[in-house]
C-alpha cells in the first residue's frame, strides 16, 4: 500500500441538507479505513461543523444516518411547527428568537453523547468551527478552549430564528432608576467612555450567530497551511434555484441566501475544481426540508435514494482524487529540468519538437483569466482559467508551463483539470510528459497528451491550472517593474475577453499598462468592488488589493496580452 494522501477537509453548512453531508462523510470514512487517505484537519460551518466534529471524533457515519433518520432529527423536526406572522412579530418585538433554541441544544447534546469529548481541544484531528460575530462584524473561529456544544450552538444559530440581540450585554443601555442614579454625583456613576465599556463587553461576550452569513465554506484558514498539512478539499452544494422575492419573508430569505451563496462562491474560486466535491441539483433537499431529510436518511434496512446517490458519487470522487494524487504529475514528482544528464536534456528537447507537431491545430478562446496572488509569505500562486473550442482539426495535446517552488522535489503542487463544459463532472484524462524549449533552456514545460483526441469542431472545454512558486513576479521587488503575459500561438478568431490580474498587499501600490499595440482596444481597469471581491476571494480587504486589466474582443492577430506593472 502506498503512502496515504493527506488532505484538509472543509465542509459547507446546509441546515436540513446535513443528511447529504453525512452521506459524503460516510463514503470518506470508509475510504479512510483503507489507509489511502488521511484527514489532517477539518473546518465546518453550521451543519458542516456538526459533521466535521463527529467525523473527527470517530463517530460511525452509518450509525449517524440511522440516528438522524429515526431519532434526533425526527424529534427535532417534530418540535417545530411553522410560526405565523403574528407569532413571529410578537417574539421579535419582545426581543426573543422566533423559535425556542432548546430543542436544538438537546439535539446537539444527543449527537455528542457518545463522543465523550467536551472541548474543541479534545478533537484529533483538529476541527475549526466558524460562527459570525455580528457585534464586531467579522468571522469568529472558535478557540480550542470552547466546548463543542456551545461552539456548535453558535455556528448553527440562525439569526432571528434561534438567536437575537441581548440588551443585558449593553452596559450603556440603562433604564428606570439606573438612569436617575447616573444624574446624581457619587461613586455609583459609570466612569469612562461607554463605547470602550461596550467594546470590552463585546470582546468578553461576542454576539455569535450562524457562521454561514460570512463564511459558509470555511477554507481560508486551511489554505495557509496547505504546504504542511496537505491540500484543501471541500464538500459543498451547488447553488439552488433563485426566484425574485414578492413578500417580506421571501425578501429576507433572498437577502440571506445572497450573502451565504456569495461567500461560498468566493471560497470555491480559491480551489481547483478537482478538489471540490459538489452535491448537485440531483440532491432534492433544501436547507429547511427536514421532512425530506428524514425520508432521505431512510430506514434501518435501507437508506433513501438521495442518500445512496450522494454516498456513491462521493466514493467515486475521493477515489479519483486519491488516484490522481498517488499517480502524481510525472513532471512534478521530480525535477528533470535541473538534471545535468545530457541524455535527459536531449530527450526533453526532442519531446518539445514532437509536442510541437501535435500542437499545431488552431483553437478559439472564449475567455482567458490569469490571476497571480502574492501572499508575501515566500510562496505565490498562479491560477489560469480558460474556455476554448477545437476547430477544424482534432486536438491531441496541449503545452503547459510550470514554475520553480520552495521544494524542488515537489514542483509547485501544480494541478490541472480539463473537462467539457457539457459534462463538467467528467474530467478528460491525459498523459504527462516533461519537455524543454531548446530556445529557452531555463523554461519548464509539460506536454499533456489526451487519451482520446478532442474531436473536430467540439467544445467548449474548460482548462484550469493552479501553480505555486517561491516568487512569481520576482522583478517587482528587485527592479520595481515586471510583466504578466498570456500568449497562445494556436489561437484564431476573436477572443471575447482576456484578464490579467495581480492580488497583492495593499501596502504595495501597483500601476498597470497594456503593451502599446493593444492600446487601441477597449481596456477596462479592474477597480469595481464586485470585480475585486471576485478575484480576492476570502482574502481580507484590509490587507489585499487587486490590480489588473481586462481587454475585450481581442482580434485574431492579437490573441495574447502583456501588461507592465510598476511599484
Helices and strands as residue ranges (DSSP letters): E 5-11, G 15-17, H 18-32, E 37-45, H 47-56, H 61-70, H 72-79, H 85-93, H 102-112, G 120-122, E 126-133, E 138-141, H 148-155, G 167-169, H 177-182, H 194-204, E 208-210, H 212-215, H 220-223, H 226-229, E 231-237, H 248-268, G 273-275, E 276-279, H 290-297, H 305-327, G 336-338, H 342-358, E 363-374, E 380-390, E 395-401, E 415-420, G 421-423, E 430-435, E 445-454, E 459-469, H 474-479, E 481-486, E 495-505, E 511-514, G 516-518, E 523-525, H 529-536, E 544-554, G 556-558, E 561-566
